[in-house]
């Protein structure tokens, strides 16, 4: 029985193309700029990161926590940054060894509504009522019910260029593998 030299790579390609995605604990952190900053944190599966620890750092002192709190049961956290401190506010969310950091532009950097997302393997994020570490006031989810109800959490963590590059890399990997196995031995 004669064997086709193309059969084995195509069979391997067919078997590998049906692989399921990895079930890692990734996170998805988004923010929306209004009068307050509202953060939504969830695992890649869509499960909210409830009661995750949140630490907010001001742009002029990134080493000292400006605000600390926890997310609510829906993975939401709302705070009002000091408008006199324009710049990128860093928000760190941690839960059970997973976490993520997101940068939120405030002041001149945030001239329009911004939605940002971050995906990171082995990381999580969340949002909830905050307790300030100094005299800076914080908005609670009870004070901002309309913001949470109207939040528009849309978009993707990857830009179209990144998606195109990932698809092209995968396609080139398939082609390269097929060419490798079909080369003449000699």
SULJOBEL-V901936 format. One record per residue. N is the residue number from 1. RES is the residue in three letters. PHI is phi in radians with two decimals (* if undefined). BURIAL is 1 if it has 16 or more other ideal C-beta (glycine too) atoms within 10 Angstrom, else 0. Layout:
n = <N;N>
res = <RES;RES>
phi = <PHI;PHI>
burial = <BURIAL;BURIAL>
This chain:
n = <1;2;3;4;5;6;7;8;9;10;11;12;13;14;15;16;17;18;19;20;21;22;23;24;25;26;27;28;29;30;31;32;33;34;35;36;37;38;39;40;41;42;43;44;45;46;47;48;49;50;51;52;53;54;55;56;57;58;59;60;61;62;63;64;65;66;67;68;69;70;71;72;73;74;75;76;77;78;79;80;81;82;83;84;85;86;87;88;89;90;91;92;93;94;95;96;97;98;99;100;101;102;103;104;105;106;107;108;109;110;111;112;113;114;115;116;117;118;119;120;121;122;123;124;125;126;127;128;129;130;131;132;133;134;135;136;137;138;139;140;141;142;143;144;145;146;147;148;149;150;151;152;153;154;155;156;157;158;159;160;161;162;163;164;165;166;167;168;169;170;171;172;173;174;175;176;177;178;179;180;181;182;183;184;185;186>
res = <UNK;UNK;UNK;UNK;UNK;UNK;UNK;UNK;UNK;UNK;UNK;UNK;UNK;UNK;UNK;UNK;UNK;UNK;UNK;UNK;UNK;UNK;UNK;UNK;UNK;UNK;UNK;UNK;UNK;UNK;UNK;UNK;UNK;UNK;UNK;UNK;UNK;UNK;UNK;UNK;UNK;UNK;UNK;UNK;UNK;UNK;UNK;UNK;UNK;UNK;UNK;UNK;UNK;UNK;UNK;UNK;UNK;UNK;UNK;UNK;UNK;UNK;UNK;UNK;UNK;UNK;UNK;UNK;UNK;UNK;UNK;UNK;UNK;UNK;UNK;UNK;UNK;UNK;UNK;UNK;UNK;UNK;UNK;UNK;UNK;UNK;UNK;UNK;UNK;UNK;UNK;UNK;UNK;UNK;UNK;UNK;UNK;UNK;UNK;UNK;UNK;UNK;UNK;UNK;UNK;UNK;UNK;UNK;UNK;UNK;UNK;UNK;UNK;UNK;UNK;UNK;UNK;UNK;UNK;UNK;UNK;UNK;UNK;UNK;UNK;UNK;UNK;UNK;UNK;UNK;UNK;UNK;UNK;UNK;UNK;UNK;UNK;UNK;UNK;UNK;UNK;UNK;UNK;UNK;UNK;UNK;UNK;UNK;UNK;UNK;UNK;UNK;UNK;UNK;UNK;UNK;UNK;UNK;UNK;UNK;UNK;UNK;UNK;UNK;UNK;UNK;UNK;UNK;UNK;UNK;UNK;UNK;UNK;UNK;UNK;UNK;UNK;UNK;UNK;UNK;UNK;UNK;UNK;UNK;UNK;UNK>
phi = <*;-1.53;-1.79;-1.29;-1.33;-1.67;-1.14;-1.12;-1.11;-1.20;-1.13;-1.09;-1.08;-1.10;-1.18;-1.37;-1.28;-1.70;-1.17;-1.50;-1.19;-1.16;-1.79;-1.52;-1.52;-1.69;-2.38;-2.36;-2.07;-2.26;-2.42;-2.38;-1.61;-2.37;-1.15;-2.12;-1.75;-1.97;-2.02;-2.15;-2.18;-2.69;-1.32;-1.02;-1.27;1.71;-1.24;-1.13;-1.56;-1.38;0.99;-1.47;-1.36;-2.13;-2.23;-1.93;-2.04;-1.29;-1.14;-1.54;-2.58;-1.28;-1.62;-1.88;-1.08;-1.53;-2.67;-2.32;-2.95;-2.32;-1.39;-1.45;-1.16;-1.69;1.38;-1.80;-2.53;-2.17;-2.55;-1.95;-1.29;-1.24;-1.13;-1.31;-1.84;-1.29;2.47;-1.60;-1.54;-1.67;-2.10;-1.90;-2.13;-2.36;-2.73;0.87;1.45;-1.90;-2.98;-2.74;-2.20;-2.21;-1.82;-2.01;-1.28;-2.29;1.56;-1.10;-1.25;-1.92;-1.32;-2.46;-1.12;-2.14;-2.12;-2.26;-2.35;-2.41;-2.02;-2.57;-1.16;0.97;-2.57;-2.55;-2.61;-2.84;-2.66;-3.01;-1.20;-1.92;-2.12;-1.17;-1.57;-2.32;-1.45;-1.30;-1.27;-2.24;-1.47;-1.79;-1.15;-1.19;-1.37;-2.15;-1.14;-1.20;-1.08;-1.22;-1.17;-1.72;-1.04;-1.90;-1.72;-2.18;1.89;-2.34;-1.30;-1.95;-1.36;-1.01;-1.10;-1.12;-1.10;-1.11;-1.11;-1.14;-1.13;-1.13;-1.12;-1.11;-1.09;-1.10;-1.09;-1.13;-1.13;-1.07;-1.13;-1.09;-1.13;-1.07;-1.36;-1.71;-1.17;-1.37;-1.55;-3.09>
burial = <0;0;0;0;0;0;0;0;1;0;0;0;0;0;0;0;0;0;0;0;0;0;0;0;1;1;1;1;1;1;1;1;1;0;0;1;1;1;1;1;1;1;1;1;0;0;0;1;1;1;0;1;1;1;1;1;1;1;1;0;0;0;0;0;1;1;1;0;1;1;1;1;0;1;1;1;1;1;1;1;1;0;0;0;0;1;1;1;1;1;1;1;1;1;1;0;0;1;1;1;1;1;0;1;1;1;1;0;0;1;0;0;0;0;0;0;1;1;0;1;0;0;1;1;1;1;1;1;1;1;0;1;0;0;0;1;0;1;1;1;1;0;0;1;0;0;1;1;0;0;1;0;0;0;0;0;0;0;0;0;0;0;0;0;0;0;0;0;0;0;0;0;0;0;0;0;0;0;0;0;0;0;0;0;0;0>
